[in-house]
Amino acid sequence: QPRLVESGGGLARPGESLRLSCVSSMDIYNIYWMRWYRQTPGKERELIASSTNAGSTNVAESVKGRFEIYRDNAVNTVYLQMNNLEVGDTANYLCNANFGLGAISDYWGQGTQVTVSP
């Protein structure tokens, strides 16, 4: 079972950039899905970016053109590069790993908080 540790969150002003990191205790080359979600109190958790170990990536329409997900297999880390941040990006960002077996194979990090404020 992979352990996932996120980092890189913090306070940013609109228009600035942050890069979030998710370090996995397991070789991410062997993890089919690595994903970033975000959640805000009172709202449903939102999938914002996903990556497969075959090289495919996808980002949510709400962040397309601003956010990018990519992996560095050498350090077992998946990154979320967040550019041109907006106030609406404020959320707790969670790293998810999934082995392609459905929800039963989901693993989660503890989250890292991103706050975007003028």
Order of alpha helices (4+ residues) and beta strands (2+ residues): beta-beta-beta-beta-beta-beta-beta-beta-beta-beta-beta
